[in-house]
Each structure stands twice: as structure tokens, then as C-alpha cells.
Amino acid sequence: MSAVMLVIGEGLLADHMCKELSSQYLVFRQTEFGAIVPGSIDLALVLHDAWNPSVHQKAEEIFHRTHTPWLRGFVSFGEGVIGPLVRPGTQGCSQCTDMRRLMTGHDRKEMWEIQKRLEITGGMQQEPWATRTSLFHLAHLLLAEVQRIISGNQAQSEGKVSFLNLKTLKSSWHRFLPVPLCQICSSLPDDTPEMARISLQQSPKVSSDIYRSRSLDSLNEVLAIDYLDQRTGLLNDKMVNLVHTFADVSVNLPLFEGDERTAGRTNSFAVSELTAILEGLERYCGLEPRGKRTVVHDSYTHLKNVALNPIEVGVHAKEQYERPGFPFTEFDPDRPIDWVWGYSFLQERPILVPELLAYYSLGCESRGFVYETSNGCALGGSLEEAIFYGILEVVERDSFLMTWYAQMSLPRLDPASIEDQELQLMIERMRAVADYDLYLYNSTMEHGIPSILAIAKNRKEKGMNLICAAGSHLDPVRAVKTAVHELAGMMLSLDEKLETNQEEYVLMLDDSTLVQQMDDHGMLYGLPQAEERLQFLLDDRRPLRSFNEEFKLKSAHLDLTDDLQDIVQVFRRLNLDVIVVDQTTPETARNGLYCVKVLIPGMLPMTFGHHLTRVTGLERVFRVPMELGYSNEPLTAEQLNPHPHPFP
């Protein structure tokens, strides 16, 4: 029995397809959706010689209701488009495709406006490149795909879309991922305390000295295929930087607000590419809730028995909020806000966290009360791995800021005493290629988790004078490698920027309020005149400490969860909570990748823009320097370092 086909549309493409299909299948033809859709349709085709977004939206509504699989073909701005194949009850619809396609373009804002206008006006009337020849070729490709679908062979349009250049007649298929917030096919669950509850499971390490539950080699097959595509990818571009001292690869995360580049820096270009993709996924997960729907909207006053007090994670000072034009308003416990569920390891129960603290882009929305960045965001091959690295990132940034605000004269380490050949070669390459000396300091705080503060000092007369970075890890050698790679990513590449904008940075030296952006912090300390602000670390009169003298902690666990539990217990003894918000999205969950946001109330959050400093409510910054022997008594607010921090 012949398959039953429904063709909806008008124009040369629809006419030609009906003619070709009629010789093989039973074909019903309609010019629009006004007529009744016949029952028992094996495949519906929606075909037009131009782009009419409202027709595709209508098709989604009707075919979803009638459980009809359908495929579209149309022409848009000089391209023929085929797909995707939309099957009943599956995610990944035409609207997901259009969103991915739109986002990868540099003109995404303009295309969004055009699409919305076409939805109202009824679509484009004519395509200049929609010639008889090009439309017949598009029909030929469509017919071949229809035959694959009907015959039960692997359809190319399953989760993919094809673009045909109507000028050259070159075509290509592109994979896309369903959009979790799609209004047509998304089925995200509501955020609940039950979903937030965490019961740590075993997470064996790849090897005893690799603190990962999955190797990058095991992810090599899926990362680029699923996430990186110039036309429909969640990430849409890759750039290899040959200027940097080590292997540097960046990928682009397209956002409506602009492009966001994330970098991978290792000793291998292949590994750096995979790392950059993982960094891009982490950034994507942290921008807004995409794994569950936020449903709690209430005041802290009503929720305080089950909610985190935002003051405990640090807010801006009262005088900051009172400044003219300050972008945030003071936290009001009686004002309803959005909350998401996290898990408190100290209280061993789910806890509500302000959404704007759990997803860092939300702090910039109107009526937000703090500026929140990617503090504590981490991606891992298991939930436990993600939490482990989220904690380390909080620790790394806290140790850097504690050092800066209290101007602690940390023990300076002797790089030559580190018994790791790869690291020694990295340090030598940094010196030989970039002409920078490396200064290392033990910035470990009261919790004992190894932390490193690193400074690169330029040996040349021009370029960035000082560059700062940090690292934290149970293996202190890995902490150093992290810091060295971060330093190397800024060497050489920022020299021209410093020379071009030197007058601007000199003004910042005298007026800290001009330090407004992330880059301003690092660039300011590229000036030789700013070096005196780091003399509390750079003082050469102190003897160097050997690495083994300073770091005696070495994990013997073969399971990463055991390391994680050890860390949590350390914080428990210090009465420091570890709060985890699961940011995992369907896009990452499909490959067993988890993303979290870790909050540790009391620890200093990294902020960028000197006017956005957050220390109010964080008493550790006054107390811990004395506990570690760097001061004789608790510090006062007036004693804190008044200058912008140098974290780049």
C-alpha cells in the first residue's frame, strides 16, 4: 500500500514536488491550513518558495495535535532550507531550528526583528535567487529525503537541517539541539526541593592522579559534533591563537547581547579545543535556568525558614547603593523575588537561593541587589566532579581577594623546587618565549585547600608589566599549572592594547572609579606605575620556600567523591556551608555532563568594576588574616586595600 502524503503550500516548489511524489505515493494537496487535515497521513510536507514563519508555527500546532510527522522546505535569503523532520512526541522542532540558525548569525538581532515582522505580515513575497533551476534542485534534494523517511532508512533530517546555496547549489546538513525553553516542544519540569536534593554517588577517577571522572578522550567524539557548528551550533566558531605561549583555542558562544568567547589553554591544541567547548557549555548553563522552570516568587521574610539570607554571601555597601546611577538596589527582605532550589551540605537539606545569585547574568536585570559573576560555576563528567571544581573555583577567587584586601605577605615559593618536569618546561617556555619571570605564592587560607597566587613580571621594556592569576586544587602542582596557563593567555596578546590605551589606564591609576569593566583590572596593573601596589608580595627580601615545605597535603583517594567529602567536612568544621544549585541543561545532560553553581557563604565573591565590590556581610575578610598570623588583630573596613584588585 502506498504511503499517504500531504503537501501544504503554493508555488513552484510545491507544484514540482506534488508532480514527482504523485507517481509513487498517494498525495493530498492543500494551499493552506484552512482545510481539514486528512487522517492517517504518513508524512506532511510544508513547501514554499519564500519564508513565512507563521506558516511553520501553524504547522507545529496542527501536526502536534494530529500526531503527524512533517518536513518543511522553503527559501530564505538566498538559501533553500530542508528540515527538520518533526516527529510527534519528540523534542527538536522547526522553531528550535530557527532559533539556533538565527543565533549563529552575526546579524541575529536584525534577523529576529525581521522574523517577528514576517510573522505579522505573512512572510516574504519573493526571493531573487529562487529561480526555476534552483527550486528544481531543492525539490530533488527534498524528494531524496522523503524517500529515505518513507522507506524507513536513516533520515538525514532527523535532528538536522540542510542549507542549499541557491547561487552555487552547494548544500550541507547541520545538526541542531532542541532548545530547552522552546514554547512548542519543551517539557521542562518545575523546580522542586526534591529535584535539588543531592545524594553523593561514587565517581571513580580516570586515574589516581587525574581528578576527573571522565577523560577528555571519551568526550572527543561528542563535543564538536553536538555543540560546535557554524550554522546551527550552540557554539558557532573556533579560533586557534598562534601568538600565545601555549596552545590556545577559543570558541564562540553567541548571545543576543553579543558574542562571548571562551578559551581552552593547555599544552595541546586538541585538548585546548575540547576544554574551550566545555568552558562554553559551562558559560551557557550559568546564564539562566534552562533545566527546570523557576516557580517560587516570594519575599525572604516569608521564606526565611527555608531560604538563604543573601547578606551572607556578600552585598554592596550602603554608600554604594546610595551613589547616583548605581545599577542595583539594596536588598529588601519584604520584596518578592524569584528563587531556585539548591542543596545545603551543612544543613543537609534543600534550600532556596535567589535566582539572581544562582545564574550570574540575572544580577544585571532591573531591581537586582548585587552584581554576580561566574563565581563557583563548574562543569563535570559527573555531578560530584562538577561540585568538586565549583568549590575549587570559589576557593581560588576567595584566596586571591583575601590576599589583596588584607595585603597579606604570602610565603613566596621557589618554582625550581617543584618536582614536575612538565611544569618546569612550561615555566622555562614562558621565560624564553614571552620573556616573563614567574613569582609564585602560597595563598592557602584557613581551610587548608592548596591555593596559588601567581604573578608574571615582564623582563622587556614594553608590554604588560605585571599579570596576576590564581589556582586552587588538592594537587598544588595542578593549581600552579592552571595559574601559569591563565598568565600565558594574557602575555603578548595584551601588549598592543596597553600601548594603545595607556593614557586611559593612567587615569584609572589616579581615579579607581574609572575601573568599570573586567579587562580594566588586569590592564591597570600592566602599567609600571602600578607595581608599587603589589610590593607587599613582590618584596624580594623574604627567603623562598620550597614547594614540599609548604604543601604536604596529597590525596590518596581513587574516587573523586571521597575527595569531595573530605573538602565538605573541612568546611563543616569551620561552620562554612556549601550550597549547590544544579544548572545542568538538557543539552549537556544528553552527554552526561553536569553543571553547578557553588555558593559558600562567607567567602569573597569575585566582582569586576571597582564600584561593584562586595564585602558587606563577610566577616572572614577581617578575621582570617589574624588567624593566619598576617595581622595582630582583626582588620577594620578602613584597613582593607582601597585599590581595585588585579585579577584579570
Residue, then its C-alpha position, 0 to 999 in steps of 0.5 A: m500500500s502506498a504511503v499517504m502524503l500531504v503537501i501544504g503550500e503554493g508555488l513552484l516548489a510545491d507544484h514540482m514536488c506534488k508532480e514527482l511524489s504523485s507517481q509513487y505515493l498517494v498525495f493530498r494537496q492543500t494551499e493552506f491550513g484552512a482545510i481539514v487535515p486528512g487522517s492517517i497521513d504518513l508524512a506532511l510536507v510544508l513547501h514554499d518558495a519564500w519564508n513565512p514563519s507563521v506558516h511553520q508555527k501553524a504547522e507545529e500546532i496542527f501536526h502536534r495535535t494530529h500526531t503527524p510527522w512533517l518536513r518543511g522546505f522553503v527559501s530564505f535569503g538566498e538559501g533553500v532550507i530542508g528540515p527538520l523532520v518533526r516527529p510527534g512526541t519528540q523534542g527538536c522542532s522547526q522553531c528550535t531550528d530557527m532559533r539556533r540558525l538565527m543565533t549563529g548569525h552575526d546579524r541575529k538581532e536584525m534577523w529576529e526583528i525581521q522574523k517577528r515582522l514576517e510573522i505579522t505580515g505573512g512572510m516574504q513575497q519573493e526571493p531573487w535567487a529562487t529561480r526555476t533551476s534552483l527550486f528544481h534542485l531543492a525539490h530533488l534534494l527534498l524528494a531524496e529525503v522523503q524517500r529515505i523517511i518513507s522507506g524507513n532508512q536513516a533520515q538525514s533530517e532527523g535532528k538536522v537541517s540542510f542549507l542549499n546555496l541557491k547561487t552555487l547549489k552547494s548544500s550541507w546538513h547541520r545538526f541542531l539541539p532542541v532548545p530547552l525553553c522552546q514554547i512548542c516542544s519543551s517539557l521542562p519540569d518545575d523546580t522542586p526541593e526534591m529535584a535539588r536534593i543531592s545524594l553523593q554517588q561514587s565517581p571513580k577517577v580516570s586515574s589516581d592522579i587525574y581528578r576527573s571522572r571522565s577523560l577528555d578522550s571519551l568526550n572527543e567524539v561528542l563535543a564538536i559534533d553536538y555543540l560546535d557548528q557554524r550554522t546551527g551550533l550552540l557554539n558557532d566558531k573556533m579560533v586557534n591563537l598562534v601568538h600565545t605561549f601555549a596552545d590556545v583555542s577559543v570558541n564562540l558562544p553567541l548571545f543576543e547581547g553579543d558574542e562571548r568567547t571562551a578559551g581552552r589553554t593547555n599544552s595541546f591544541a586538541v585538548s585546548e579545543l575540547t576544554a574551550i567547548l566545555e568552558g562554553l557549555e559551562r558559560y551557557c548553563g550559568l546564564e539562566p535556568r534552562g533545566k527546570r522552570t523557576v516557580v517560587h516568587d516570594s519575599y525572604t521574610h516569608l521564606k526565611n525558614v527555608a531560604l538563604n539570607p543573601i547578606e551572607v554571601g556578600v552585598h554592596a555597601k550602603e554608600q554604594y547603593e546610595r551613589p547616583g546611577f548605581p545599577f542595583t538596589e539594596f536588598d529588601p527582605d519584604r520584596p518578592i523575588d524569584w528563587v531556585w532550589g539548591y542543596s545545603f551540605l551543612q544543613e543537609r537539606p534543600i534550600l532556596v537561593p535567589e535566582l539572581l545569585a544562582y545564574y550570574s547574568l540575572g544580577c544585571e536585570s532591573r531591581g537586582f541587589v548585587y552584581e554576580t559573576s561566574n563565581g563557583c560555576a563548574l562543569g563535570g563528567s559527573l555531578e560530584e566532579a562538577i561540585f568538586y571544581g565549583i568549590l575549587e573555583v570559589v576557593e581560588r577567587d576567595s584566596f586571591l581577594m583575601t590576599w589583596y584586601a588584607q595585603m597579606s605577605l604570602p610565603r613566596l615559593d621557589p618554582a625550581s623546587i617543584e618536582d614536575q618536569e612538565l611544569q618546569l618546561m612550561i615555566e622555562r617556555m614562558r621565560a624564553v618565549a614571552d620573556y616573563d619571570l614567574y613569582l609564585y605564592n602560597s595563598t592557602m587560607e584557613h581551610g587548608i585547600p592548596s591555593i596559588l597566587a601567581i604573578a608574571k613580571n615582564r623582563k622587556e621594556k614594553g608590554m604588560n608589566l605585571i599579570c596576576a592569576a590564581g589556582s586552587h586544587l588538592d594537587p598544588v602542582r595542578a593549581v600552579k599549572t592552571a595559574v601559569h596557563e591563565l598568565a600565558g593567555m594574557m602575555l603578548s596578546l595584551d601588549e598592543k592594547l596597553e600601548t594603545n590605551q595607556e593614557e586611559y589606564v593612567l587615569m584609572l591609576d589616579d581615579s579607581t572609579l574609572v575601573q568599570q569593566m573586567d579587562d580594566h583590572g588586569m590592564l591597570y596593573g600592566l602599567p609600571q606605575a602600578e607595581e608599587r601596589l603589589q610590593f607587599l608580595l613582590d618584596d624580594r627580601r623574604p627567603l623562598r620556600s620550597f614547594n614540599e615545605e609548604f604543601k604536604l597535603k596529597s590525596a590518596h583517594l581513587d574516587l573523586t567523591d571521597d575527595l569531595q567529602d573530605i573538602v565538605q567536612v573541612f568546611r563543616r568544621l569551620n561552620l562554612d556551608v556549601i550550597v549547590v544549585d544544579q544548572t545542568t541543561p538538557e543539552t549537556a545532560r544528553n552527554g552526561l555532563y553536569c553543571v553547578k553553581v557553588l555558593i559558600p557563604g562567607m567567602l569573597p565573591m569575585t566582582f569586576g568594576h571597582h564600584l561593584t565590590r562586595v564585602t558587606g556581610l563577610e566577616r572572614v575578610f577581617r578575621v582570617p588574616m589574624e588567624l593566619g598570623y598576617s595581622n595582630e588583630p582583626l582588620t577594620a573596613e578602613q584597613l582593607n586595600p582601597h585599590p581595585h584588585p588585579f585579577p584579570 
